[in-house]
Amino acid sequence: YEPLVSYGDDGVIAPCLAERWEISDDGKVYTFFLRKGVVFSDGEPWNAEAAKMNFDAVMANAPRHAWIGLTNQFEAAEAADEHTLKLVLKNAYYPTLHDLATIRPFRFLSPAAFPENGKTSESIKKAVGTGPWVLTETRKGEFDLFTRNEKYWGTKPAFAKVLIKVITDSEARMLALETGEIDLVYGAAGSAVAQVGIESFKRLEATGRFESAVSGPISSYTLALNSGRGPTADRAVRKAIQHLVDKDLLIRAVFLDLEIRADFLFEPRIPYCDVGLEAYAYDPAKAEALLEEAGWKKSDGAVFRSKDGVELSIDICFVGIDSVQKTVAEALQGELRKAGIRLVLIGEENDSFYKRQKDGDFGMIYNDTWGAPYEPHAMVSSMLVPSHADFQAQSGLPMKKELDEKIREVLISTDEENRKTLYREILTTLHEEAVYLPLTYKTLVKMHAKNLTGADFTPIRQFVPFDRMSWK
């Protein structure tokens, strides 16, 4: 599926299914002039009516998409003529084009593939878009076969077919590459949901048999600390934890130097995110002093601190099959124990883990950021609703109401300097309140046969550029 506009490798919004666009003076109306001569892979024409049909279907299920700000500002989609689409907003919303470039939900399904009741949230007849590939066959848990879309309006891929194999274990994926069963492994490293096992990557890299590379930072690997529940409701406890993690050692020992130390929620090179914050230094003595001052004491012979009869015990929640999350949690457990903090490890299956994120049943929980083109605007927008751990992590902050108002204001501000000021205040508050424990900036890795070209990294971590690849 393709978007109206795309997020370029240089971070600049570029034309895709819309050739150009105009924005009204008040910032509330976006007029898109659609690319002519485009058809869906089933032959249905791409036009303003097809675009409107898709926007209407998304907005019919708007609560599901409340995490992305555009759905909250959306008022109407209008087909002005066959190739002119107007989007009318409630307010000027500066990240509109960035939201339209994301991988979901604003992409386009063939009208012929809509179900009879029009509710694509419930089902579709078939996966049909305008993009360079056609989903030809799929077997759940086994593979997805894509064939080249011969009706594609753009440059057609070099490959006639791409077979995506489902290999659930990252080490098994690397073995499949080593034995020639597959040609390419590409994606995030070092977790159950990642594509590449860190140790296997390093081992195969040393052989020189394959082309391999590591990208720059793409998103943040963080823990959210719950300010509304248990001992982490105490700001002193949250700040103490910041000083108890030796991130450099963690990167060497667990990530084998494939990831980059993170001291802030967002990498400072992201627009609006270089706000002059001071990193929390690794300083166990300072952490213990903070806990002592806040009244968390060790009684004679006790291993763990307590206050008013309550032990300083915190749950850390992770996906049970994610070996890296578990290893990091165990490392933190050892470090926090030295300072008198009990860290209780809770590993669960995905659904239970994400339920905890939404309902706040956690002390600490893994909560990665999303990378381009979501940062920072879509990430801060999602903080307004309990769709991820952010809302719950911030729920106990005394300034939560004011923080939310600043987020709402920054998203619709038309003044660049005002936006910079608001982002600085938002990110400074989150940093000083220590509701996030940034660990690393995640990277992508790739490894493939040496006669494959075009397997380049892109800014969007979910996008694998198969349409650019070819054999030498």
Disulfide bonds with the S-S distance in Angstrom:
none
